[in-house]
Amino acid sequence: MIVTTGNDVSGYRISDYLGIVRGIVVRSPSIAQGIVGGLQRIVGGNNETYAAVCEQAREDAYQRMVIHADELDADAIIAVRYDATEFSDSVTEVLAYGTAVRLEAN
């Protein structure tokens, strides 16, 4: 599956637009991650514990988006973006979305 933030795919023509595809994940840190992350907040600087939770949430949302596009028999996903919304303290929704398309070689 070709996945791009661009609006086209070099060397291909878009033959069909299949619609928006998305992957949604709601995450919060584990108790251990919360404790370690809380301690790192006190010290300051980059919080690697929370960064790992965020990165895993983005990866999971991305994979769910690709699965959604695969279910539509898409060849690619264009105009991919991420969004995040905090529901409550330490609970965040991560959304990966884009447009599923079919391609033809130029």
Backbone hydrogen bonds, N-H to C=O, Kabsch-Sander energy under -0.5 kcal/mol:
donor,donor_aa,acceptor,acceptor_aa,energy
2,I,75,D,-1.8
4,T,77,I,-2.4
12,Y,9,V,-2.1
13,R,104,E,-3.5
15,S,13,R,-0.6
15,S,102,R,-2.3
16,D,102,R,-1.2
18,L,16,D,-0.6
18,L,100,A,-3.0
19,G,100,A,-0.9
21,V,98,G,-2.6
23,G,96,A,-2.3
25,V,94,V,-2.2
27,R,25,V,-0.5
27,R,92,T,-3.0
34,G,30,S,-2.8
35,I,31,I,-2.3
36,V,32,A,-2.6
37,G,33,Q,-3.1
38,G,34,G,-2.2
39,L,35,I,-2.2
40,Q,36,V,-2.3
41,R,37,G,-1.8
42,I,38,G,-1.3
43,V,39,L,-1.6
44,G,40,Q,-2.6
48,E,46,N,-1.1
51,A,47,N,-2.4
52,A,48,E,-2.1
53,V,49,T,-1.4
54,C,50,Y,-2.5
55,E,51,A,-2.8
56,Q,52,A,-2.2
57,A,53,V,-2.0
58,R,54,C,-2.4
59,E,55,E,-2.4
60,D,56,Q,-2.5
61,A,57,A,-2.4
62,Y,58,R,-2.6
63,Q,59,E,-2.5
64,R,60,D,-2.1
65,M,61,A,-2.1
66,V,62,Y,-2.3
67,I,63,Q,-2.2
68,H,64,R,-2.3
69,A,65,M,-2.3
70,D,66,V,-2.5
71,E,67,I,-2.1
72,L,68,H,-0.7
72,L,69,A,-0.8
73,D,70,D,-1.8
74,A,69,A,-2.1
75,D,101,V,-2.5
76,A,101,V,-1.8
77,I,2,I,-2.5
78,I,99,T,-2.8
79,A,6,G,-3.1
80,V,4,T,-2.0
81,R,97,Y,-2.7
83,D,95,L,-2.2
85,T,93,E,-2.2
87,F,85,T,-0.6
87,F,91,V,-2.6
88,S,91,V,-1.2
91,V,88,S,-2.7
92,T,27,R,-2.8
92,T,90,S,-0.5
93,E,85,T,-3.3
94,V,25,V,-3.3
95,L,83,D,-3.2
96,A,23,G,-2.4
97,Y,81,R,-2.5
98,G,21,V,-1.9
99,T,78,I,-2.8
100,A,19,G,-3.1
100,A,98,G,-0.5
101,V,76,A,-2.5
102,R,16,D,-2.3
104,E,13,R,-2.5
106,N,11,G,-2.1
